[in-house]
Amino acid sequence: GALFRTAQETLRAAGHTVVTSDLYAITFDPVSDRRNFTTVKNPEFFKQQIEEMHATEVGGFAPDVKAELHKLESCDLMIWQFPLWWFGLPAILKGWFDRVWVSGLAYNPPNGTNHITAKLTNIRRLMVVTTHGSSKWMNAVQGEPGKRVMFRAIRLMCHPLTRTSWTALYKIDRASDEQCAAFLRRIDR
């Protein structure tokens, strides 16, 4: 929570508009299923075309997904703040990506090629502020799966020149108060 508050305060003090998604506070449902989409009100009207239509074409996303999509489309910098669990993203964040970074809005799937087409080209900077229970060495041995997901997969859906930064406090469960305070100062900078 201190990391989240520090980042917000620092950005606002510098004159930036800050929009947040505290997934736990908004009780975001990470389960991706048919509830991601709204029901077609007049199925007879769409009967001939329904198989060819995509939710992005008819605005057919659930309200919670729409709200998050709007945030994605309006930002140029994204900062994710989360702890790593078992070397990866928390389940609620993974579910957020599953539901919100959708085909047709975040990217276009390959069309006869091996490459997706990025659609969130408004995003030019990705930052992660995180904590680990393990050491930096252990994360390196494991191949840094959390970092790979964020900067190899998610980055592909953003502007081609998107810059990234990973700021982490390792061994958080053994960190002293002084080390935690120093990390907060680093985030503030």
C-alpha positions in Angstrom: 0.0 0.0 0.0 2.9 2.4 0.8 4.3 1.8 -2.7 0.9 2.5 -4.3 0.4 5.7 -2.3 3.9 7.0 -2.9 3.7 6.5 -6.7 0.3 8.3 -6.8 1.5 11.2 -4.7 4.7 11.7 -6.6 3.0 11.6 -10.0 0.2 14.0 -9.0 2.8 16.4 -7.4 4.6 16.4 -10.8 1.4 17.4 -12.5 0.3 14.1 -14.0 -3.2 12.8 -14.2 -3.3 9.5 -12.3 -6.0 6.9 -12.9 -5.8 3.7 -10.8 -7.2 0.3 -10.7 -6.9 -1.3 -7.3 -8.3 -4.7 -8.3 -9.0 -5.7 -4.7 -10.7 -2.5 -3.8 -13.0 -2.6 -6.8 -13.6 -6.4 -6.2 -12.5 -7.1 -9.8 -13.6 -10.6 -10.8 -10.5 -12.3 -12.4 -12.5 -15.2 -13.9 -12.7 -14.9 -17.6 -15.9 -16.4 -19.0 -19.1 -15.4 -20.9 -19.8 -12.8 -18.2 -17.0 -10.7 -19.9 -19.6 -9.9 -22.6 -23.1 -8.3 -22.5 -26.1 -10.0 -23.9 -27.3 -9.1 -27.3 -30.6 -7.3 -26.8 -32.1 -8.2 -30.2 -30.7 -11.6 -31.3 -32.9 -11.8 -34.3 -31.4 -8.6 -35.7 -27.9 -10.2 -35.5 -28.9 -13.7 -36.4 -27.3 -13.6 -39.9 -24.2 -11.7 -38.8 -23.6 -12.9 -35.2 -20.9 -15.5 -36.1 -18.9 -12.8 -38.0 -19.2 -10.1 -35.4 -16.7 -9.5 -32.6 -17.5 -7.9 -29.2 -15.2 -5.0 -30.1 -17.5 -4.2 -33.0 -20.7 -4.1 -31.1 -19.4 -2.7 -27.7 -20.4 -6.0 -26.1 -18.1 -5.9 -23.1 -19.3 -6.1 -19.5 -19.3 -2.8 -17.6 -16.2 -3.7 -15.5 -14.2 -4.7 -18.6 -15.4 -1.5 -20.5 -14.2 0.7 -17.6 -10.7 -0.9 -17.6 -10.5 -0.8 -21.4 -11.2 2.9 -21.3 -8.3 3.4 -18.9 -6.0 1.5 -21.2 -7.0 3.5 -24.2 -6.4 6.8 -22.4 -2.9 6.4 -20.9 0.6 6.7 -22.2 2.4 5.4 -19.1 1.4 2.3 -17.1 2.8 1.4 -13.7 1.9 -1.9 -12.2 2.5 -2.4 -8.5 2.1 -5.9 -7.2 4.0 -8.5 -5.2 5.3 -11.5 -7.1 3.8 -14.8 -5.9 5.7 -18.0 -6.8 7.7 -16.0 -9.2 4.7 -14.8 -11.1 1.8 -12.3 -11.2 -0.9 -12.5 -8.5 -3.9 -14.5 -9.8 -6.2 -11.4 -9.8 -3.8 -9.5 -12.1 -3.4 -12.5 -14.4 -7.3 -12.6 -14.6 -7.3 -8.8 -15.3 -5.0 -9.4 -18.3 -7.2 -12.3 -19.4 -10.4 -10.2 -19.3 -9.2 -6.7 -20.3 -6.3 -7.1 -22.8 -8.6 -8.5 -25.4 -8.2 -9.3 -29.1 -9.4 -6.5 -31.2 -8.6 -3.8 -28.6 -5.2 -4.6 -27.1 -4.0 -6.4 -30.2 -5.1 -8.0 -33.4 -4.3 -11.7 -33.7 -2.0 -13.0 -36.4 -3.6 -13.0 -39.8 -1.5 -15.4 -41.8 1.6 -14.4 -39.9 3.4 -15.3 -36.7 3.0 -11.8 -35.3 0.3 -10.0 -33.4 -0.4 -6.4 -34.3 -0.2 -4.0 -31.3 -3.2 -1.8 -30.8 -2.3 0.0 -27.6 0.3 2.2 -29.3 -0.7 5.1 -27.0 1.2 3.3 -24.2 4.9 4.3 -24.5 6.2 3.5 -21.0 5.7 0.4 -18.8 6.9 0.3 -15.3 6.7 -2.4 -12.6 7.2 -1.8 -8.9 7.2 -5.0 -7.1 8.5 -7.0 -4.2 9.9 -10.5 -4.0 10.2 -12.9 -1.1 13.2 -14.5 -2.7 16.6 -13.1 -3.7 17.5 -11.5 -7.0 19.7 -14.5 -7.7 16.9 -17.0 -7.2 14.7 -15.0 -9.5 17.4 -15.1 -12.2 17.8 -18.9 -11.7 14.0 -19.2 -12.2 14.2 -17.1 -15.4 12.3 -14.1 -14.0 8.9 -15.3 -15.3 7.0 -12.3 -13.9 9.4 -9.9 -15.7 9.1 -11.9 -18.9 5.3 -11.8 -18.9 5.3 -8.0 -18.4 8.1 -7.0 -20.7 8.1 -9.7 -23.4 4.4 -10.4 -23.8 2.5 -7.4 -22.5 4.9 -4.9 -24.1 4.3 -6.4 -27.5 0.8 -4.9 -27.5 2.1 -1.4 -26.9 4.0 1.1 -29.0 7.0 -0.5 -30.7 9.4 1.9 -28.9 7.8 1.4 -25.4 10.4 1.8 -22.7 10.3 -0.4 -19.7 11.7 -0.4 -16.1 11.5 -3.0 -13.3 12.0 -1.7 -9.8 12.0 -4.5 -7.2 12.7 -5.0 -3.5 14.0 -8.5 -3.1 13.8 -10.6 0.1 11.0 -8.3 1.4 10.2 -10.7 4.3 13.7 -10.2 5.6 14.1 -6.5 4.8 14.7 -4.0 7.6 12.6 -0.9 8.2 15.6 1.1 6.8 15.7 -1.0 3.6 11.9 -0.6 3.1 12.2 3.2 3.7 15.1 3.4 1.2 12.9 1.5 -1.4 10.1 4.0 -0.9 12.6 6.9 -1.5 13.7 5.1 -4.7 10.1 4.9 -5.9 9.6 8.6 -5.1 12.6 9.4 -7.3 
